[in-house]
Amino acid sequence: MTHSFSKFSPILLLLIFLVGCNSTRIIGTYKSPEIKGTYDDIFVVGLVGDQLTDKSIAADVVDMLQKRNVNAQAIKGTITPEMKLTEAKKKEIADDLKSKGFDSILTFALVSIDEEENYVPGTYSTAAYYPMRYSYYGSYWGYYGYHSPQVYQEGYYTTRKVYTMEATLYDLNTEALVWSARSETMDPSSVNSFSIEYAETVAYQMLKDRVVVRKK
């Protein structure tokens, strides 16, 4: 059976390309067995510290959810690390969010930034195989002299940064955890590209896991 590449639509080809270029992947998810429905009014707040810009990521998460017709907002100053979260303050924040129509809180946190080491073995060219085109194939000594420095070439180590993030969704009324997803991003080229890619991955996973619903 043969398949013609022309059968693929330009949109599908673009999606294949984007997935292939995506350096963020979900490594684990959790969905509460007690979840009774979906959420459609989500308040977004992040916890990533100085290593990344949580306000940017929150804005990108909101943007990616809204593009999928999921109502989400990130209101600056609603919850900050400087706040003393007493029981009274937590109730005040929750009551304020409920009055604005929110039914859940989506938060994300930077779990770790690690360095991963990989060994790259010594290699040589894997060009098209036409032995007699090359003079060194003419004798054993020529062959040996050409290949020995390549075959015994030392390998080397490379390191890359791995950003581990966790997104969690809480029911605003019960305060219970209803969904979470942990992800890894390898060597993001910039904070901006990381933020957009992470937000896209989280929004996609939330819809895939059926914890949020699109507005009609």
SULGINOR-V186864 format. One record per backbone hydrogen bond with DSSP energy under -1.0 kcal/mol. CO is the residue of the C=O (numbers start at 0). NH is the residue of the N-H. E is the energy in kcal/mol with one decimal. If there is no record, write none. Layout:
BEGIN
co: {CO CO}
nh: {NH NH}
e: {E E}
END
This chain:
BEGIN
co: {3 4 8 9 10 11 12 13 14 15 16 22 24 27 29 31 38 40 40 41 42 46 52 53 54 55 56 57 58 59 60 61 62 64 65 68 70 72 74 79 83 85 86 87 88 89 90 91 92 93 94 95 96 97 102 103 104 105 106 107 108 111 113 115 117 119 127 129 130 133 134 138 139 140 141 142 143 146 147 149 155 157 159 160 161 162 163 163 164 165 166 167 168 168 169 170 175 177 178 179 180 181 181 182 183 184 189 190 191 192 193 194 195 196 197 198 199 200 201 202 203 204 205 206 210}
nh: {6 7 12 13 14 15 16 17 18 19 20 185 183 181 179 34 212 102 103 72 105 109 56 57 58 59 60 61 62 63 64 65 66 69 68 214 41 43 77 82 85 89 90 91 92 93 94 95 96 97 98 99 101 100 171 42 169 44 167 46 165 163 161 159 157 155 129 132 133 136 137 142 143 144 145 146 147 150 151 152 119 117 115 186 113 184 110 111 182 108 180 106 177 178 104 174 170 31 168 29 166 26 27 164 24 162 193 194 195 196 197 198 199 200 201 202 203 204 205 206 207 208 210 209 38}
e: {-1.6 -1.5 -2.2 -2.1 -2.3 -2.4 -2.2 -2.6 -2.6 -2.1 -1.6 -1.7 -2.5 -2.9 -2.3 -1.5 -1.6 -2.7 -1.2 -2.3 -3.3 -1.8 -2.1 -2.9 -2.1 -2.2 -2.8 -2.5 -2.4 -2.7 -2.2 -2.8 -2.2 -2.4 -2.0 -4.6 -2.4 -2.8 -1.7 -1.3 -2.0 -2.7 -2.1 -2.1 -2.4 -2.6 -2.8 -2.0 -2.4 -2.5 -2.1 -1.0 -2.2 -1.6 -2.0 -2.5 -2.8 -2.4 -3.4 -3.1 -2.2 -2.8 -3.3 -1.9 -2.7 -2.4 -1.1 -1.9 -1.9 -1.6 -2.2 -2.3 -3.1 -2.8 -1.7 -2.4 -2.5 -3.0 -2.0 -1.2 -3.8 -2.9 -3.1 -3.2 -2.5 -2.0 -2.3 -1.4 -2.8 -2.6 -2.4 -2.8 -2.8 -1.4 -2.3 -2.0 -2.5 -2.3 -3.1 -2.6 -2.8 -2.8 -1.3 -2.0 -2.5 -2.8 -2.3 -2.6 -2.1 -2.3 -3.0 -2.4 -2.3 -2.1 -2.5 -2.4 -2.2 -2.2 -2.4 -1.7 -2.4 -2.6 -2.1 -1.0 -2.2}
END
